[in-house]
Amino acid sequence: MSATIVGAARKMEGHQAKEEKDAAEKKLLSAVRNYSIFLYVVFVFSTLALRVAAKAAPAAVASAQCFLAGGYGLTVTVASFAAATLLLQALLARVLRPSTSARLTPLAAWSLAAVTWCCITSIFHNCLTFGDENLGGYGEWAAAAGASVANLAMSARTVRRHLA
């Protein structure tokens, strides 16, 4: 009789552990899905917004381009790109944060880091060009390149820490 009770208790514990593992996996997949959607929306918005603005309000875009032709100012550029880099890296780290029972595979983690890096680099490029490849000074382009390299290094560090 007591063996039956012990066996039933073990089955129940195993069932609860499986349910907890399934819930952790669902939570991880949901976080990855939401982060991927966020990256996609930011990428599409930063890519298409200037093109739509140029068609919808060409006078306003021309005015903004004249204002930006002298360069944003290196301090503003560096601060903006640093803030964007830190924001996306914090979001990536939050998604990759190891759960007690669910983790991304190495391929999925590295892919997510690469997509993050591509997205932020695209945002830097779109912010500097504002629809015209000749805008932005050399300092701004150097800041964008430096921020992109820093973002790549931070993405790699985040993934390595996740996989450890």
VMD Tcl script that draws the C-alpha trace (Angstrom):
set ca {
  {0.00 0.00 0.00}
  {2.72 2.50 0.96}
  {4.67 1.63 -2.21}
  {1.64 2.61 -4.26}
  {1.36 5.93 -2.44}
  {5.09 6.63 -2.91}
  {4.84 5.73 -6.62}
  {1.84 8.03 -7.06}
  {3.67 10.86 -5.26}
  {6.69 10.44 -7.55}
  {4.48 10.50 -10.63}
  {2.81 13.67 -9.40}
  {6.20 15.34 -8.74}
  {7.37 14.33 -12.22}
  {4.20 15.73 -13.75}
  {4.61 19.04 -11.89}
  {8.26 19.30 -13.00}
  {7.23 18.72 -16.62}
  {4.53 21.40 -16.36}
  {7.04 23.87 -14.90}
  {9.51 23.11 -17.70}
  {6.80 23.57 -20.34}
  {5.76 26.89 -18.79}
  {9.40 28.09 -18.77}
  {9.82 27.11 -22.44}
  {6.62 28.94 -23.40}
  {7.78 32.03 -21.52}
  {11.18 31.93 -23.29}
  {9.62 31.48 -26.73}
  {7.20 34.31 -26.03}
  {10.07 36.60 -25.04}
  {12.01 35.72 -28.20}
  {8.92 36.25 -30.37}
  {8.14 39.63 -28.80}
  {11.77 40.78 -29.11}
  {11.90 39.67 -32.76}
  {8.69 41.53 -33.53}
  {10.08 44.63 -31.79}
  {13.28 44.46 -33.88}
  {11.27 44.02 -37.06}
  {9.01 46.98 -36.33}
  {11.96 49.22 -35.44}
  {13.84 48.15 -38.56}
  {10.87 48.71 -40.87}
  {10.00 52.03 -39.25}
  {13.57 53.36 -39.44}
  {13.88 52.22 -43.05}
  {10.54 53.34 -44.42}
  {9.69 56.39 -42.30}
  {12.05 58.72 -44.16}
  {10.86 57.52 -47.56}
  {7.23 58.02 -46.59}
  {8.05 61.42 -45.08}
  {9.81 62.49 -48.29}
  {6.69 61.65 -50.30}
  {4.18 63.07 -47.81}
  {5.96 66.29 -46.86}
  {8.86 67.04 -49.21}
  {9.20 70.62 -47.97}
  {9.61 69.51 -44.35}
  {12.15 66.85 -45.32}
  {14.12 69.34 -47.42}
  {14.15 71.75 -44.49}
  {15.35 69.01 -42.14}
  {18.03 67.95 -44.62}
  {19.31 71.53 -44.82}
  {19.44 71.66 -41.04}
  {21.25 68.34 -40.81}
  {23.64 68.99 -43.71}
  {26.16 70.51 -41.32}
  {26.13 67.35 -39.23}
  {24.20 66.50 -36.10}
  {27.03 67.38 -33.84}
  {29.30 64.62 -32.72}
  {28.18 64.73 -29.09}
  {24.52 64.23 -29.99}
  {25.39 61.44 -32.42}
  {27.53 59.55 -29.93}
  {24.97 59.95 -27.13}
  {22.08 58.81 -29.35}
  {23.90 55.79 -30.70}
  {25.18 54.81 -27.25}
  {21.66 55.01 -25.84}
  {20.23 52.92 -28.70}
  {23.01 50.35 -28.31}
  {22.51 50.03 -24.58}
  {18.73 49.76 -24.95}
  {18.88 46.94 -27.48}
  {21.62 45.13 -25.59}
  {19.60 45.30 -22.38}
  {16.59 43.88 -24.22}
  {18.75 41.13 -25.76}
  {20.20 40.22 -22.36}
  {16.70 40.10 -20.90}
  {15.55 37.72 -23.61}
  {18.63 35.50 -23.29}
  {18.54 35.46 -19.48}
  {18.74 31.82 -18.54}
  {15.66 30.35 -16.99}
  {15.78 27.54 -14.49}
  {14.74 24.98 -17.07}
  {14.60 26.64 -20.51}
  {17.46 28.02 -22.59}
  {17.90 28.96 -26.21}
  {20.10 26.77 -28.34}
  {23.48 28.28 -29.31}
  {22.36 28.70 -32.92}
  {19.23 30.58 -31.89}
  {21.13 32.79 -29.44}
  {23.81 33.72 -31.99}
  {21.17 34.35 -34.66}
  {19.28 36.67 -32.34}
  {22.51 38.56 -31.57}
  {23.30 38.91 -35.28}
  {19.82 40.22 -36.05}
  {20.14 42.70 -33.17}
  {23.46 43.93 -34.55}
  {22.10 44.27 -38.10}
  {19.04 46.14 -36.86}
  {20.98 48.68 -34.81}
  {23.52 49.21 -37.61}
  {20.66 49.86 -40.03}
  {19.16 52.37 -37.60}
  {22.50 54.18 -37.34}
  {22.78 54.33 -41.13}
  {19.21 55.55 -41.58}
  {19.61 58.21 -38.89}
  {22.76 59.57 -40.50}
  {21.55 59.61 -44.08}
  {18.05 60.98 -43.47}
  {17.23 59.97 -47.02}
  {20.41 61.46 -48.51}
  {23.74 59.59 -48.57}
  {25.71 62.86 -48.49}
  {24.49 63.98 -45.07}
  {26.47 63.65 -41.87}
  {30.08 64.50 -41.32}
  {33.03 62.18 -41.01}
  {32.81 62.34 -37.23}
  {29.20 61.14 -37.27}
  {30.04 58.26 -39.61}
  {32.99 57.32 -37.40}
  {30.70 57.40 -34.37}
  {28.20 55.17 -36.17}
  {30.95 52.73 -37.09}
  {32.28 52.72 -33.53}
  {28.80 52.21 -32.10}
  {28.19 49.36 -34.54}
  {31.43 47.64 -33.54}
  {30.62 48.17 -29.85}
  {27.16 46.71 -30.43}
  {28.64 43.65 -32.13}
  {31.11 43.15 -29.26}
  {28.35 43.57 -26.66}
  {26.09 41.12 -28.53}
  {28.87 38.53 -28.62}
  {29.59 39.02 -24.91}
  {25.91 38.72 -24.03}
  {25.54 35.48 -25.97}
  {28.76 33.99 -24.57}
  {27.54 34.76 -21.06}
  {24.17 33.19 -21.89}
  {25.81 30.02 -23.22}
  {28.17 29.67 -20.26}
}
mol new
graphics top color blue
foreach p $ca { graphics top sphere $p radius 0.5 }
foreach p [lrange $ca 0 end-1] q [lrange $ca 1 end] { graphics top cylinder $p $q radius 0.2 }
display resetview
